């Protein structure tokens, strides 16, 4: 079993088996494979219950007792993914890594993702053991093989990582931190072209602790996380490698949690990735990976494996996972640390929001009005022209086209469009033609019309709009429906949920900075209402009102500080705790506020992903977000989408919609990432 560093707690899921007897285990495995067929359950149970060190002793005893190679026998008796997993467990970690890399660079093509994962995440000692194991197993030089199979800056960074010479964590210099920040900034953002050598040298050699300070200082100095600069300045496999290095510097367990999620989400499972990570991390940091997985993805690693795999393969993976965190309900320190870092990043990042729809150059409302009239005149409708004009004009330009259309033809453009197009395309085009506040007002009205209320739409709009946007919506609602939005919400909702929505609908969120003393007080209120404070005080009703006031009226900047203080005070993340302690619409609206404060483009990326995943498409949500964010932050949403879900928003739309609706959505999306 891998020994934890001095003074640290063991975080693996596999432990040494008590009363271990390698000869008895060797006999049991021999019996399980003797005769016709094999006892896969016995093999699975035994091998996943022993540490790697113990498995090596079993291999030795097996050879001494039977003169046979245990791994060769297992390969002969087992098949498929189950065989790959069991055989992987039987090898020492360094030899397992060596085999993965050999497979990645053998034959036609290279598995760059495998090379990136292994070389970006291993410690100096693990790298040295890997190089030696590769030499021993294949009588070849690993560096020479990688040079022969890769090229360019990607190759150079892999070779640097292969040296295993990253400085120790106690090597930190404040002066050097400032110098590295300046060098990285000058090598990327300030330079015409990019000095890749600086990125390679600094990210490939400095200690993890030093680089964490560099990343923090880089964010404060430039207003951008280092990841944003890497995405902007580098490309291809080199970009992916450098991002993986940064993720592992920040938190290796979080990097693996993300890799595992991507290996199992969507159609099909990337079994090689799943096996490699479950085998290699089972005696290192599986408990931390599990907890971060549940925090980030709102489900346990155990449950995702259970739903995504089958048979002995599934049972073996679940044994390596070691437990179901959906049942345990614990929140490990590693996850709290990651949550704190997320809030720190959110607090100091200065993100430039960009839409995908911009005002058209050489805009001519007269020509556009005539082209639209021609597209709708006579038999049939020219949908392509309608889509091309309306999706490539800003909302302000569309209002000018409406006015010009009426002046020229004495006709209402909206009414003409409504009579010529239908279905999802009509909802999208007509939505684009409305001023934003009137469009949001209409969406709120529709959410409250008829039997039942669309609470998700109410939450999405009211929890994410700015004060100015909320006030404009209130005016538009009054103008269009002759009733105040507050009265409509009062009639259609009830209880705490109603109070929260009405508070948000005032558009009175503070717009100043943070107050650290107040933030600590606010964090204490949150801890008390969420029932994890050491010393609860005050009556429940008063606390609930204060908690609502904090979430609905404090500025985003202040709330980021509150949520950081909450993690420091409780060792829990506020979003995770709200989900655990609250329920129903109240939970959903508070979670939406927290997610919006943390990273609004990511909030919308999640909503878009959920609108298109699984059977059927939620066209209403998809349409509403694409329209409402097209001139605000849809470009940022696109970046968050591909980062989290490993496919572009363009690809998701292309795979989930069709016809003219698809064409119009892709035009608004604005490009493939």
C-alpha positions, -999 to +999 in steps of 0.1 A: +000+000+000+013+035-008+025+052+024+011+086+031+036+114+036+047+121+071+019+138+091-007+133+064-038+111+065-041+081+041-067+090+014-068+058-006-098+035-008-078+002-009-059-009+023-037-038+032-058-069+038-055-081+075-041-116+082-027-116+047-013-149+034+001-148-002+003-186-006-033-190+005-044-163-019-023-178-048-040-212-042-075-195-041-067-178-075-054-211-090-086-229-079-108-201-093-091-205-127-089-244-127-111-265-150-138-253-174-146-216-170-134-194-141-149-181-109-148-144-118-165-134-086-138-150-065-110-134-086-127-100-083-133-102-046-097-113-038-078-089-060-098-058-052-094-065-014-056-066-015-032-037-017-008-034-047+021-045-025+002-076-014-007-084-050+030-085-059+036-110-032+007-131-045+023-131-080+056-143-065+039-171-045+019-182-075+050-186-096+068-205-067+038-228-062+028-235-098+057-224-120+033-202-139+029-164-144-003-152-127-008-122-150-006-145-181-032-169-165-055-140-157-052-127-193-061-162-206-091-167-183-106-132-184-118-110-213-126-074-222-127-045-198-128-067-168-095-084-179-079-050-185-090-037-150-078-069-131-045-071-150-039-034-144-044-039-106-018-068-107+010-046-120+030-021-098+018+014-105+050+024-124+047-006-147+010+001-152+018+036-162+046+023-185+021-001-202-004+027-207+022+050-223+035+022-245+000+015-257-006+053-262+024+057-286+023+023-303+007+018-338-010+044-359-018+076-341-010+087-306-033+088-275-023+123-265-049+124-237-033+094-220+002+110-222-011+143-208-030+126-179+000+106-167+028+130-172+009+161-159-002+144-127+026+123-114+051+133-087+089+135-093+093+101-076+065+085-097+081+099-129+115+084-121+099+050-113+079+052-145+111+058-166+129+029-149+099+006-153+096+014-191+132+007-196+129-026-177+097-038-194+104-028-230+142-023-231+136+011-246+142+047-235+109+065-227+121+099-236+134+088-270+101+071-278+081+101-268+103+124-289+098+100-318+060+101-315+053+138-307+064+172-320+066+209-313+060+226-280+038+197-269+069+174-272+092+199-254+068+201-224+065+163-222+103+160-222+105+186-194+079+167-173+097+134-179+128+147-162+109+146-128+128+177-116+100+199-103+112+219-073+102+207-038+072+225-022+093+242+004+111+261-025+091+294-026+105+329-032+082+359-030+105+379-054+105+350-078+067+348-077+064+384-089+091+378-115+073+347-129+040+365-130+057+393-151+075+368-173+042+348-180+023+380-187+050+393-211+053+359-228+016+358-236-008+388-231+018+415-238+036+398-267+027+397-304+028+359-307+036+338-277+069+330-260+061+293-253+095+286-238+087+308-207+054+289-201+073+256-205+101+266-181+080+281-154+051+256-154+074+226-159+099+233-131+086+254-103+072+238-071+034+233-068+033+257-038+052+284-056+030+280-087-002+283-067+011+317-054+020+326-090-015+318-102-031+339-074-008+368-081-014+365-119-051+368-113-047+399-091-023+415-116-041+408-149-077+402-138-076+368-157-070+333-144-039+317-159-062+292-176-078+320-196-044+332-208-033+297-218-065+292-238-060+325-255-023+321-263-017+284-268-035+258-290-039+221-297-024+194-276+001+218-261-028+239-248-045+208-233-012+197-217-006+231-200-042+233-188-038+198-173-006+208-156-023+239-141-053+218-129-029+193-112-010+222-096-043+236-082-057+202-071-047+168-085-079+151-070-101+177-087-083+171-120-091+133-117-127+139-106-132+159-138-115+133-160-137+106-144-169+126-150-160+132-187-152+095-191-187+085-181-210+113-192-231+112-224-234+082-247-207+056-243-180+052-217-143+059-221-133+027-204-096+030-208-096+063-190-120+051-163-098+019-156-065+038-157-077+064-131-095+039-108-064+017-107-038+044-103-056+065-077-071+037-055-041+039-031-034+076-033-063+100-032-095+082-042-114+095-011-106+131-021-115+124-057-149+110-046-158+140-024-148+166-050-167+146-076-199+148-055-194+185-048-188+194-084-213+171-102-241+167-075-239+129-076-215+104-061-187+087-082-202+054-069-236+061-084-222+072-117-201+041-120-231+020-110-253+035-137-227+035-164-211+001-163-222-035-158-213-071-147-181-080-129-165-049-144-189-027-125-185-047-093-147-044-094-149-007-101-173-001-072-149-020-049-121+003-059-143+033-054-148+021-018-181+036-009-211+057-019-209+094-008-246+100-015-253+079+015-223+090+037-231+128+036-196+137+047-176+167+034-139+160+033-113+188+039-099+185+003-134+194-011-137+224+013-103+236+001-113+234-035-146+252-027-126+280-010-103+283-041-134+285-064-147+314-044-113+331-042-110+328-080-145+342-084-138+371-060-108+385-078-114+376-115-122+404-138-140+387-166-148+406-198-183+396-208-189+392-245-219+384-266-220+366-299-244+390-317-230+424-324-243+454-344-240+448-382-215+470-400-229+492-428-264+487-413-292+497-437-327+493-421-344+503-453-327+475-473-333+449-445-370+458-443-374+454-481-355+421-480-378+408-452-409+419-471-397+401-502-389+369-482-425+368-470-443+379-501-461+355-525-462+317-523-438+302-498-414+319-473-377+324-477-367+313-442-329+315-449-332+353-456-352+359-425-328+339-403-297+356-419-310+391-413-325+388-379-297+367-363-270+391-376-284+423-363-283+437-328-316+441-309-314+479-313-310+474-351-340+450-352-362+477-335-351+501-363-361+475-389-395+471-373-401+508-375-389+511-411-410+481-421-441+499-407-432+532-424-426+516-458-453+490-460-479+501-433-476+466-419-465+451-386-434+431-391-441+409-360-475+400-373-462+392-407-434+369-392-460+352-370-482+343-400-452+331-422-432+310-398-442+285-370-431+263-342-396+265-326-383+288-353-412+313-348-406+314-310-369+321-316-372+347-343-401+365-326-382+365-294-352+381-311-374+408-325-387+419-290-367+444-268-349+424-241-370+437-212-403+430-230-391+395-240-382+387-203-416+402-192-433+379-217-414+348-204-424+356-168-460+361-179-460+327-197-444+311-167-473+321-145-501+315-171-526+287-170-526+257-148-493+252-129-463+276-127-429+272-145-408+279-114-376+272-132-382+300-157-391+325-129-359+315-110-337+317-141-347+352-150-351+368-115-320+353-100-297+364-128-307+398-140-289+430-130-308+458-111-312+478-143-325+448-162-350+440-134-363+475-133-367+475-171-386+442-169-410+456-142-417+486-165-423+464-195-445+440-176-467+469-164-469+484-199-477+451-217-500+435-191-514+464-171-504+448-138-473+450-117-449+421-118-450+420-080-488+416-080-485+388-105-458+370-084-480+374-053-510+358-070-491+329-085-466+319-058-466+314-021-447+312+012-409+318+013-405+313-024-429+342-031-410+364-006-377+356-023-390+363-058-407+396-048-374+407-031-354+399-063-381+417-084-374+450-065-340+453-084-324+467-052-293+446-050-264+466-035-238+475-061-208+484-039-178+464-029-173+440+001-174+447+038-152+421+055-167+425+090-203+424+076-193+394+055-183+374+086-216+383+103-235+373+071-216+340+070-226+333+106-262+339+098-259+315+068-242+289+091-270+292+117-299+290+092-283+260+075-279+244+109-242+238+109-232+266+133-216+256+166-237+281+186-271+289+169-286+321+181-318+341+174-352+327+165-357+308+132-381+333+115-358+362+121-328+342+108-347+332+076-355+368+069-319+378+074-306+350+052-331+360+024-320+396+027-283+387+024-288+365-007-313+389-024-298+423-017-260+421-010-237+429-039-221+400-059-187+411-047-198+411-011-215+377-014-183+362-028-166+372+004-195+359+025-193+325+008-155+324+014-160+332+050-186+305+052-161+279+040-135+291+065-161+291+094-177+257+087-154+237+063-185+234+041-194+249+007-225+271+009-240+257-024-235+221-012-250+229+022-281+246+007-287+215-015-284+192+015-304+212+041-331+229+020-357+216-005-381+225-032-383+259-049-367+278-020-336+255-024-336+260-062-338+298-061-310+301-035-288+277-054-294+297-086-284+329-068-252+313-054-242+298-088-249+331-105-227+349-080-199+323-084-199+322-123-230+334-142-218+321-176-213+287-161-248+288-146-262+293-181-239+267-196-253+242-172-288+252-180-282+248-217-265+214-213-295+201-192-319+215-218-303+192-245-292+161-226-311+129-226-342+120-246-360+151-259-350+188-259-363+215-236-367+240-265-382+267-243-352+269-220-328+266-249-345+294-269-349+317-238-312+315-229-299+318-265-320+349-270-314+366-236-276+361-234-268+366-271-256+402-267-244+399-231-222+368-224-230+340-248-193+339-259-183+333-222-211+307-219-196+289-249-162+288-232-176+274-199-197+249-218-167+233-237-146+234-205-171+216-184-187+192-209-158+185-232-178+194-263-188+227-278-222+244-275-222+244-313-218+206-314-245+201-287-270+222-307-261+205-339-267+171-323-300+180-307-320+202-331-328+203-368-339+223-398-344+261-397-344+261-359-310+246-359-297+271-385-310+301-365-295+287-332-261+281-348-261+317-362-268+330-327-242+307-312-217+325-333-191+298-340-176+264-333-150+263-304 
